Each structure stands twice: as C-alpha cells, then as structure tokens.
Amino acid sequence: MTTAPDTERELKELLEEVRRIDVLSRRIVNDVLAGGYSSVFRGAGLEFESVREYVDGDDPRKVDWNVTARMGRPFVKTYVEEREQTVLFLLDLSASMTGGFSAWSARQMAARVAACLALAAVRNDDKVGLIAFSDTVDKYVPPKKGAAHGLRIVRDCLALSGSSARTDVAPALEFASRVVGRHAIVFLVSDFLADGWQHALSLCARRHDVVAIRLLVPELAPPGTGLLRVHDLESGRQHVIDWRSRRVRAAYEDRVAEWRARTDEQLRRARVDVMDVPVPRTRDIDAVARPIVRFFRMRAARGAKR
C-alpha cells in the first residue's frame, strides 16, 4: 500500500501527539491507559492451574465436585489468567466521518483514539487487528503482535478509503463474528448515524467484549445563526438552512435528541459499553485521552462493585 504525502505528514503528526501524551501525561498513559487497559480488559482466565480448599466468598460454580467427593470437603478449581488477548478495531470509513466544522474530522479523531488504545494493547503484549468498512468490508488486517504492526494499524486508520460513501455497520460486525474465533475485545468506531446494525451488534456482543466508540461531532449542536449551505456527504444532497429561525433550530435539536436516545437504547439492548468521544473544535490533545480515561475508570469501578 502506498501512502500519500499528506497522510505521511498526518501520521507523523499523530505519532508525535501520542508521544506527547506519553511524555506530558505519563501518569495517564502508563497508569490509566496501560494499567487501566490491563485491569478492565483482563483475560478470560480459562487455563486450569490447580485446586484448593473452598473458602467463604468463592464462586460455587468453580467447585471441583470430583475432588470434593474424594476428600469429603469442598475444593475449587483455580485458573491462570489468560494474558494474550485479541483487540480488533472496526473502523467506519464512510463519508460522514470525513467532514465537519472541527480542526479534526471524526475520522482523524478516531485514528487518534485508536492509536492510544493500540499503544496500550501492544504494551500489554496483545494482538491488534483492523476491519475497515463503509457499506461493506473494505479491508481486513488480521490481528498480530508488535509495535510495528500496531503502527501499521494506525497508518491504515488514516490512509484507507472506503469503497462507498454510505454506511452499513452490519457486514463488518458479521465478518468479525466469523473470522475471530476466540473471545476478543472489539472496538466499534463510528458516528453511528446509520441504522440497521442492532441485530448484528447483539450477535457479535454475545461472543466478544464489544465497546462502541461513538464520535460526537460539533455539528450535532446547531451552529451560529445565519444562512448555511450544508452538504450531505453520503447522499450528495445539498440544503440551505436558515439557522436564524427558532423553529428550524428547535426541530434540529429535537431530531438530534431523538437520534441520541434511540441509539443509546439500541446499544443498551445489545449490552455493549459505550465510549462517547466528542470531536473538539480545536486540536486539543487532552480531548483524546479524556474519554478513554473516563471509560477505563467506569469499567474499573463497575468491576469493583461486582
């Protein structure tokens, strides 16, 4: 794959930003991104190690009934945590991810978030892979280990183009369910402006630990007052909207609120966690780390309560 000069410059800039996050926010990256990653995405712990006597608080499902019967008192199985995991990014390449009013597009913000998560996965000695999609699967990079492969994933997040301007998340989810046999961490990265993915997401979440990374662009809020020509990148339609009209602004806010509530409910029913990532209007490096840190803390707190 050849990479255009602009993409090479952006990749260099992105890697410099990741290094800057590492240097200027070492506690966040090392303690929260790296340590937080390993704590909230632990292995399934299915490798049998030994048995020991039952103590109060042990999971009754781990009782070894054969040993218990022989010894006349309860024993439980113990396991070694599976260290190696598979991390798979499902990246939306549709046209709606490329526009907007921000310094970064949703696609560029997605690449930065993926870079931080891939860095944490590589440090944890996990495999990292990529499924890039528009309305079909456009590229599959099988999961592998190593820093070089992690950088290849980041490069592809920036450089790949979709075969279609439109979005259909379902084929990518179905493909992930087929090609990744063992339990994996699946980061679904999209603006979720399309429908029709609910059933496929539910099926994928039954097999994998799916996290929906939802990119929230500034234009979800009405822009400043005045006339504005808008272009729908996926359909090609153009409209002139009068934002001075209170009726127009109220109708737009209602539609956004309805989309947000509907998507929240669909993700909840699929039983997947959500990492909301606001796309900043300026190039704010902290805005990349904040949603990841907030998500890791939520997962850690939830795990502590179980």
Secondary structure, 3 states (H helix, E strand, C coil): CCCCHHHHHHHHHHHHHHHHHHHHCHHHHHHHHHHHHHHHCCCCCCEEEEEEECCCCCCHHHECHHHHHHHCCCEEEEEECCCCCEEEEEEECCHHHCCCCCCCCHHHHHHHHHHHHHHHHHHCCCEEEEEEECCCEEEEEEEECCHHHHHHHHHHHHHCCCCCCCCCCHHHHHHHHHHCCCCCEEEEEECCCCCCCHHHHHHHHHHCEEEEEEEECHHHCCCCCCEEEEECCCCCCEEEEECCCHHHHHHHHHHHHHHHHHHHHHHHHCCCEEEEEECCCCCCCHHHHHHHHHHHHHHHHHHHHC
